[in-house]
Each structure stands twice: as C-alpha cells, then as structure tokens.
C-alpha cells in the first residue's frame, strides 16, 4: 500500500539529492517529517547564528525540515521548519505530493545557493520560506488541465512508525 511516507521515501531515493536526508513517520503526531542537511564548508571566518541570534558552533550542516501533516495547525513555518498541511479534504493526494516534492527540490537548490552566497559574503543570512502561493497556483493549474491525481494516501503505516 502506498502512503505519503512511502511516496516521499521513493521520490527521495530516486531523486538527484546529493545531500544527507531522512524521512520518518510519526503516527502519534500524525506527521511525515523530511529532514534535509545542507552542507556548510569553509565557515572559519563567518559566525553563524540561529533564529534567536545565538551563536552556532561547529556547524557542518544546516537542517531544513519539512513536516507534512493532516492535522490543522496554527503554527507557522519558520526559516528551518516548513509546515505543509494536507489540502484535499484533510488528506494528501498524489497530485499534491508531486507539487510538494517539486517545491522541496526547489528549496534545497535555493538553500545551497544561499549558503554559497553567504560564504562569499554576498548575503548576511539564509532565509527560506515555504512557497504556499506557488504551491496553490501549481495545484490549481494542474487541476485545470486535468494533470492532477486525486488519489488520496494515508500518511503512513505501522511498519514505518518511529513511535
């Protein structure tokens, strides 16, 4: 049986991501969590700070976390954590996951570019936001041209549960 967890895991396995990543399913929280680790090299001359302006020491990777959930949340995404809620009647569909995964790829690409610019002194921070409007537009466009798979998937199953 295909689930959101198995869909994302297969997409990541088949992808061109050359960075460390991890996908997990947490049934208690009703979430699939994708963690991507963007490598940071040559940071001796740069002091990295977290979102609270606290010094980060010995950083080899910056983590981006994508949390896919069917639970209605009031929490907003931050620079490091992207909250992705189900669209179609509170469930994830294959069509929506295709769009979500495409945007994850774009964010990884943008993150790597921003890290290079940071290390080159061209920018002063890495700022990432989940492109909700872009996702909504892509879903609407795919639906309008009948290229949107409405097949609903469960988040995960017991054999992939980390809790």
C-alpha positions, 0 to 999 in steps of 0.5 A: 500500500502506498502512503505519503511516507512511502511516496516521499521515501521513493521520490527521495531515493530516486531523486538527484539529492546529493545531500544527507536526508531522512524521512520518518513517520510519526503516527502519534503526531500524525506527521511525515517529517523530511529532514534535509542537511545542507552542507556548510564548508569553509565557515572559519571566518563567518559566525553563524547564528540561529533564529534567536541570534545565538551563536552556532558552533561547529556547524557542518550542516544546516537542517531544513525540515519539512513536516507534512501533516493532516492535522490543522495547525496554527503554527507557522513555518519558520526559516528551518521548519516548513509546515505543509498541511494536507489540502484535499479534504484533510488528506494528501493526494498524489497530485499534491505530493508531486507539487510538494516534492517539486517545491522541496527540490526547489528549496534545497537548490535555493538553500545551497545557493544561499549558503554559497552566497553567504560564504562569499559574503554576498548575503548576511543570512539564509532565509527560506520560506515555504512557497504556499502561493506557488504551491496553490497556483501549481495545484490549481493549474494542474487541476485545470488541465486535468494533470492532477491525481486525486488519489488520496494516501494515508500518511503512513503505516505501522511498519514505518512508525518511529513511535 
